[in-house]
Amino acid sequence: MRYAILLSVSALIATVAVAAPIPPPTAREATLLIEKLGSEDFAEREAASKRLDELGLLALAELRAATKSENAEIADRAKDLVKKIERRASNDRALAPTTVELDLKDTRLDAVLAELSKQAGFEVVLGGLKPEELAGKKVTVATTGKVPFWAAVLKVCDAGGLQVAGTSGFFAATAIPYTPRAIKASDGELVRVAANPNFAVVLEAREGKKRPASVHGAVLIEAFELPKAAASRSAAMAVLQVWPEPKLAWQSAADVKVTKATDAKGDRLLPDFSHTVARPQVEILKGGKVIVVKNPDGTVTIVNPDAANPLAVGANFTPNVRQAVVKLKTGESIATELTGSVYGLVRSQPEPLFAIALDAKNEVSATDPSGSEATASLRINAEGKQFVHVKLIYDPLKVHPVRTGDELPSAKLTPDGNQSVHGLRITDTDGKAFSPALASAVNDFDNTRQRRIVLNLKLELPAVKDGPSVPAKLVFWGTYAKPVGVPFTLKDVPLVGGSK
């Protein structure tokens, strides 16, 4: 299901990081700069705001205190800076990269990928037409210390003549979908295969020119040439492909904002906001019994011309959830430099959204910033059986309760999974988890503007020898949808369409 994005993109605009390093602050720099926020000189106020924004988290404590200043100018500017810095820090946390370090000389390419997989915590494998011809190739790859995963992948690609074919089950339009096969490399060694292709990065032999690429945190953005069938006379276009690390649950691409685009002469290229219609390529195979429609987004549809509702040719180009389309008012075939941000939604890793200390005498409530809330009470019947009654309310557009099979940072999976019921996990004072049984459940829906799910659950806590004793804490584990901005700078981006 594609969820509605409730937050306007304008609220997501993140500042693209400057290339120059930020000088370390002095002991009293933030305090002195905050005083200048109230200066009578506008230029001095602006310069102080800019420097405080550069300091970011280093100045956050002082800025929070300054929001209560009696000087209205200082208080207002401090509030704006706090929001901006906190939003950027939250964005950086959501996109924090896995870091790796490679220093391998004259090593089999497949062995290099094995080492990269080991450090990253997810598989990186060879795909494409003939991975066996690549696996035994000797390469030398060295990173300068710890680097983001995707930066290391690009180095490996340069060394081995590779390109990204796909990640987490999504593949480039020109790539062959990955199928694990037991084959031997040209040197006789078995080629590594992905145990879980939906949680792996697949590389293949590079075809044609190297793609323009930009790494920010856990995301690689590459520029692809738009299929000729999707070309428009009104605008020159390119497809930006988002490649998140497999650990990053990318949900959708909401928009793209171009802040700078130039041609070979250094002249500025203007964004185009017109609606573009593109047509698929149609190929009628021998005998006319099967029609192959090559869609502008790179997918292929097989059509039976004798069907009651044959496919209508002439669909709009629709990027998938990991693509964004850039449109420029130009007839140039190359954008020498393209800078901006792709905005989208990611889903967080499982985390405790709130916790309740259970009380045998009273109901206890808790809430979290997403608007989820719960009321829980511990009850013991005449037979000594223990029950926890829970009323759980949450917004399904924002929060997903963890599933029983999801791994939690503080809990090992057991035969009962993570021992949660609808994301609710109950432990005793020693942290031992109960394996609750659902005694009763009533589902409802709060049909107000918030449109939240309401669950009334009765959880029975069976007594187990050497198991947990008295229930002490209930934790609601879940993931949440979070808007992010991924800044990029791309060189020599191929453009299709447009007119001079």
C-alpha positions in Angstrom: 0.0 0.0 0.0 1.3 3.4 -0.8 0.7 5.7 2.1 -0.2 9.4 1.7 2.5 11.8 2.6 1.0 14.2 5.0 3.9 16.5 5.4 4.4 19.1 2.7 7.7 18.9 0.8 8.3 22.6 1.5 8.7 21.7 5.2 11.4 19.2 4.3 13.9 21.4 2.6 17.3 20.6 3.9 20.4 22.7 3.4 23.0 21.1 1.2 26.2 20.6 3.1 29.0 22.9 2.1 32.3 21.4 1.0 34.6 23.5 3.2 35.1 22.1 6.7 33.5 24.1 9.6 36.1 25.6 11.9 35.9 24.3 15.5 34.0 26.7 17.8 35.7 28.6 20.6 34.6 28.2 24.1 32.3 31.3 24.0 31.6 31.6 20.3 28.0 30.4 20.4 27.1 32.8 23.3 28.7 35.8 21.5 27.0 34.9 18.2 23.6 34.7 19.9 24.1 38.2 21.3 24.7 39.3 17.7 21.3 37.9 16.7 19.8 41.0 18.3 22.2 43.4 16.6 20.9 46.6 15.1 22.9 45.8 12.0 21.0 43.4 9.7 24.2 42.1 8.0 25.6 41.2 11.4 22.4 39.4 12.4 22.5 37.4 9.2 26.1 36.5 9.6 25.6 35.3 13.2 22.6 33.2 12.0 24.7 31.6 9.3 27.6 30.8 11.6 25.2 29.3 14.3 23.6 27.2 11.6 27.0 25.9 10.5 27.9 25.0 14.2 24.6 23.0 14.3 24.5 20.6 17.3 27.6 22.4 18.8 25.4 25.5 19.4 22.0 23.7 20.1 22.0 23.9 23.9 22.8 27.7 23.8 20.2 28.3 21.1 17.5 26.5 23.1 18.2 28.7 26.0 18.1 31.8 23.7 14.5 30.9 22.6 13.4 32.4 26.0 15.3 35.6 25.5 13.5 38.9 26.3 14.8 40.2 23.0 12.2 39.2 20.5 14.7 39.2 17.6 17.0 36.9 19.4 14.2 34.6 20.5 12.6 34.4 17.0 15.9 33.7 15.2 16.9 31.2 17.9 13.6 29.3 17.5 14.1 29.1 13.7 17.6 27.9 14.1 16.7 25.2 16.7 14.0 23.8 14.3 16.4 23.8 11.4 19.2 22.2 13.2 17.0 19.6 14.9 15.4 18.7 11.5 18.8 18.3 9.9 20.1 16.2 12.8 17.0 14.0 12.6 17.5 13.6 8.9 21.1 12.7 9.4 20.2 10.1 12.0 17.7 8.5 9.7 20.2 8.3 6.9 23.3 7.3 9.0 25.5 5.1 6.8 27.1 1.8 7.5 30.8 2.4 7.5 33.4 0.0 6.1 37.1 -0.1 5.4 38.8 -1.9 2.6 42.5 -2.4 2.0 42.9 -5.4 -0.4 45.6 -5.8 -3.0 45.4 -8.2 -6.0 42.4 -10.0 -4.5 39.6 -12.0 -6.3 36.7 -9.7 -6.9 34.3 -12.1 -5.2 36.5 -12.2 -2.1 36.5 -8.4 -2.0 32.7 -8.5 -2.1 32.7 -11.2 0.7 34.8 -8.9 2.9 32.5 -5.9 2.1 29.5 -8.0 2.9 31.0 -9.1 6.3 31.6 -5.6 7.4 28.3 -4.2 6.1 26.1 -6.8 7.6 24.3 -7.6 4.3 25.2 -9.4 1.2 26.9 -7.9 -1.9 27.0 -10.3 -4.8 27.7 -10.5 -8.5 24.8 -10.7 -11.0 24.2 -9.9 -14.6 24.8 -12.2 -17.6 28.1 -13.8 -16.7 29.1 -13.3 -13.0 31.5 -16.3 -13.3 33.7 -14.2 -15.6 33.9 -11.5 -13.0 34.3 -13.4 -9.8 37.9 -14.5 -10.2 39.1 -11.1 -11.6 42.0 -9.7 -9.4 41.5 -6.2 -8.2 43.0 -3.7 -5.7 40.7 -1.6 -3.6 41.7 0.7 -0.7 39.6 3.2 1.1 41.1 6.0 3.2 39.9 4.7 6.6 36.3 4.1 7.4 33.9 5.4 4.6 30.2 5.1 3.9 29.2 1.7 2.4 28.2 3.2 -0.9 31.5 5.1 -1.2 33.2 1.8 -0.9 30.9 0.2 -3.4 31.8 2.8 -6.0 35.5 2.2 -5.4 34.9 -1.5 -6.0 32.9 -0.8 -9.1 35.7 1.4 -10.5 38.3 -1.3 -9.7 36.3 -4.2 -11.2 34.4 -2.4 -14.1 31.1 -2.9 -12.4 27.8 -1.0 -11.8 24.9 -1.3 -9.4 22.3 -3.6 -10.9 19.9 -3.5 -7.9 19.3 -3.5 -4.2 16.7 -5.0 -1.9 14.7 -6.5 -4.8 14.7 -3.3 -6.9 16.6 -3.3 -10.2 17.7 -0.8 -12.8 15.6 -0.7 -15.9 18.5 -2.2 -18.0 19.6 -4.8 -15.4 18.7 -8.5 -15.4 16.8 -9.5 -12.2 19.0 -11.5 -9.9 18.6 -15.3 -9.7 20.9 -17.2 -7.3 22.7 -19.9 -9.2 25.4 -22.5 -8.2 28.1 -21.7 -10.8 31.9 -21.8 -10.8 34.1 -18.9 -11.6 36.7 -19.0 -14.4 39.3 -19.9 -11.7 37.2 -22.9 -10.5 35.9 -21.3 -7.3 32.2 -21.2 -6.6 30.6 -17.8 -7.1 29.0 -16.5 -4.0 25.2 -16.2 -4.1 22.8 -14.2 -1.9 20.8 -16.2 0.6 18.2 -13.4 0.7 18.1 -11.5 -2.6 15.6 -9.1 -1.1 18.2 -8.0 1.4 21.2 -7.8 -0.9 23.1 -5.5 -3.2 23.7 -6.9 -6.7 26.5 -5.7 -9.0 27.0 -6.5 -12.6 29.5 -5.7 -15.4 29.4 -2.1 -16.4 27.9 -1.3 -19.8 28.6 2.0 -21.5 29.7 5.1 -19.6 30.0 5.4 -15.9 26.8 6.7 -14.4 26.9 10.1 -12.5 26.7 9.2 -8.8 26.4 11.0 -5.5 26.6 9.5 -2.0 24.8 10.9 1.1 24.7 8.8 4.2 23.1 5.5 3.5 21.8 6.5 0.1 23.4 6.4 -3.4 21.8 8.5 -6.1 22.6 7.8 -9.7 21.5 9.6 -12.8 20.0 7.4 -15.7 19.2 8.5 -19.2 15.4 8.5 -19.6 14.1 6.0 -22.2 13.7 7.7 -25.6 10.0 6.7 -25.6 9.5 9.0 -22.6 11.1 12.0 -24.3 9.2 15.3 -24.2 9.6 18.3 -26.6 8.9 20.8 -23.8 11.5 19.6 -21.3 14.8 17.8 -21.1 14.6 15.0 -18.5 16.7 12.6 -16.5 15.8 9.8 -14.0 17.4 9.9 -10.6 17.6 6.4 -9.1 17.7 6.1 -5.3 19.7 3.2 -4.0 19.3 2.9 -0.2 21.3 0.5 1.8 19.3 -2.7 2.4 19.0 -1.8 6.1 17.2 1.4 5.2 13.5 0.8 4.6 12.9 3.3 1.8 9.1 3.7 1.4 8.6 6.3 -1.4 10.1 9.2 -3.3 7.9 12.3 -2.8 9.7 15.0 -4.9 12.9 16.3 -6.2 14.2 19.9 -5.8 16.9 21.3 -8.1 18.9 24.1 -6.6 21.5 24.4 -9.3 21.8 23.1 -12.9 24.3 24.3 -15.5 25.4 23.5 -19.0 28.9 23.1 -20.5 29.2 26.9 -20.8 28.3 27.4 -17.1 25.0 28.9 -18.0 22.1 28.2 -15.6 19.4 25.7 -16.7 15.9 26.4 -15.3 13.6 23.7 -13.9 10.5 22.8 -15.8 7.3 22.0 -13.9 5.0 21.1 -16.8 3.1 17.8 -17.0 4.8 15.4 -19.4 3.1 12.5 -21.3 5.2 9.6 -22.5 4.4 6.6 -24.7 5.7 3.1 -24.3 7.6 1.3 -27.0 5.5 -1.5 -28.6 7.0 -4.6 -30.3 4.8 -7.2 -32.0 6.4 -10.5 -32.0 6.4 -13.1 -34.8 2.9 -14.1 -35.7 1.3 -11.2 -34.0 0.2 -13.4 -31.1 2.1 -11.5 -28.4 2.8 -7.8 -27.9 5.7 -6.7 -25.8 5.2 -3.3 -24.3 8.5 -1.7 -23.0 7.2 0.9 -20.5 9.0 4.2 -20.0 9.9 3.3 -16.4 11.9 0.3 -17.6 9.4 -2.4 -16.9 8.0 -4.8 -19.5 4.3 -5.8 -20.0 3.3 -8.8 -22.1 -0.1 -8.3 -23.7 -2.5 -10.7 -25.3 -4.1 -8.9 -28.3 -7.1 -11.2 -28.2 -8.0 -10.2 -24.6 -11.2 -8.4 -23.9 -9.4 -5.3 -22.6 -6.1 -5.0 -24.4 -3.6 -2.5 -23.0 -4.1 1.1 -24.1 -0.9 2.6 -25.5 -0.1 6.0 -24.2 0.5 5.9 -20.5 2.2 8.7 -18.5 5.7 8.1 -17.4 5.4 7.1 -13.7 8.6 6.7 -11.7 8.6 3.9 -9.1 9.1 4.5 -5.4 12.9 4.7 -5.8 13.0 7.1 -8.7 12.5 10.8 -9.2 12.4 12.7 -12.6 14.3 15.9 -13.2 12.9 18.2 -15.9 14.8 21.2 -17.2 13.9 23.9 -19.7 16.6 23.2 -22.3 17.5 21.3 -25.3 20.9 20.4 -24.0 21.9 16.7 -23.9 24.1 17.1 -20.8 23.7 19.0 -17.5 27.3 19.6 -16.6 26.4 20.0 -12.9 23.1 19.1 -11.2 22.6 19.9 -7.5 19.5 19.5 -5.3 17.7 17.1 -3.0 15.4 14.1 -3.4 12.7 14.0 -0.7 11.0 10.8 0.4 9.7 8.6 3.2 11.7 6.0 5.1 10.6 3.6 7.7 12.7 3.5 10.9 14.2 0.4 12.4 12.2 -1.3 15.2 12.4 0.7 18.3 10.5 1.1 21.6 7.9 3.8 21.0 6.8 4.0 24.6 7.0 1.9 27.9 4.5 1.5 30.7 5.4 0.4 34.3 2.6 -2.1 35.1 0.6 -1.7 38.3 -1.6 -4.3 39.8 -3.8 -1.7 41.4 -4.1 1.1 38.8 -4.3 1.7 35.1 -1.2 3.4 33.7 -1.0 5.4 30.5 1.7 6.4 28.1 2.1 8.3 24.7 4.8 8.9 22.1 5.5 11.8 19.8 3.8 10.1 16.9 0.5 10.3 18.7 0.3 6.6 19.7 -1.1 6.0 23.2 -2.0 3.1 25.5 -3.6 2.4 28.8 -2.7 -0.8 30.5 -3.6 -2.6 33.8 -2.3 -5.8 35.4 -5.0 -8.3 36.7 -4.7 -11.6 38.6 -7.8 -13.8 38.8 -8.9 -16.1 41.6 -6.9 -19.0 40.0 -3.7 -16.9 40.1 -3.6 -16.4 36.3 -2.1 -13.1 35.2 -3.6 -10.9 32.5 -2.7 -7.5 31.1 -5.5 -5.5 29.7 -4.4 -3.0 27.0 -6.1 -0.3 25.1 -3.8 0.7 22.2 -4.4 3.6 19.8 -2.1 4.5 16.9 -2.1 6.1 13.4 -1.4 3.4 10.8 -0.1 6.0 8.4 2.7 6.9 10.9 3.3 3.7 12.9 3.6 0.0 12.1 3.7 -2.3 15.2 6.6 -4.8 14.8 5.8 -8.3 13.6 6.5 -11.4 15.7 9.4 -12.3 13.5 11.1 -8.9 13.5 14.5 -8.7 15.3 14.6 -6.2 18.2 17.8 -4.6 19.4 17.4 -5.9 22.9 15.8 -9.3 22.3 16.9 -12.5 20.7 14.4 -14.4 18.6 12.9 -17.5 20.3 10.6 -20.2 19.0 7.9 -17.6 19.8 9.7 -14.9 17.8 10.3 -11.7 19.7 7.4 -12.6 22.1 5.3 -9.6 21.1 1.6 -9.4 20.3 0.8 -6.5 18.0 4.0 -4.9 19.0 3.4 -5.2 22.7 6.1 -6.9 24.7 5.9 -7.7 28.4 8.8 -8.3 30.7 9.5 -8.9 34.5 11.8 -6.9 36.6 14.8 -9.0 35.4 14.0 -8.2 31.7 12.7 -11.8 31.0 9.9 -11.7 28.4 6.6 -13.4 28.7 5.1 -15.3 25.7 1.5 -13.9 25.9 -1.6 -15.5 24.6 -4.3 -13.4 23.1 -7.3 -14.1 25.3 -9.6 -11.6 23.6 -9.4 -8.7 21.1 -11.7 -6.0 19.9 -10.7 -3.9 16.9 -12.2 -0.4 16.2 -11.4 2.6 14.2 -11.3 6.2 15.4 -13.0 7.9 12.4 -12.1 11.4 13.3 -9.6 13.5 11.4 -6.8 11.5 13.1 -8.2 8.2 11.7 -6.5 6.0 14.3 -6.8 2.2 15.0 -8.1 1.4 18.4 -7.3 -2.1 19.9 -8.7 -3.5 23.1 -6.6 -6.5 24.0 -6.6 -9.0 26.9 -3.3 -10.8 27.1 -2.8 -13.9 29.2 0.6 -14.5 30.6 1.1 -18.3 31.1 3.4 -19.4 33.9 6.5 -21.2 32.7 9.1 -23.0 34.7 12.2 -20.9 35.0 10.4 -18.3 33.0 9.5 -14.7 33.9 7.7 -14.0 37.2 5.7 -10.9 37.9 5.0 -8.6 34.9 6.7 -5.3 35.4 6.9 -3.4 32.1 5.0 -3.3 28.8 6.8 -1.8 25.8 5.2 -0.9 22.5 7.7 -1.7 19.7 7.1 -0.3 16.2 8.5 1.5 13.2 7.5 4.9 12.0 7.4 6.7 8.7 9.9 9.6 8.6 10.3 12.2 5.9 13.9 12.7 4.7 15.9 14.8 2.3 18.8 13.4 0.4 21.1 16.1 -1.1 23.0 15.3 -4.2 25.6 16.8 -6.6 25.9 15.0 -10.0 28.2 15.8 -12.9 27.5 15.3 -16.6 23.9 14.1 -16.2 22.5 12.8 -19.5 19.3 14.6 -20.6 16.6 13.4 -23.1 14.1 15.6 -24.9 13.5 19.3 -24.9 14.1 21.8 -27.6 16.6 24.7 -28.0 
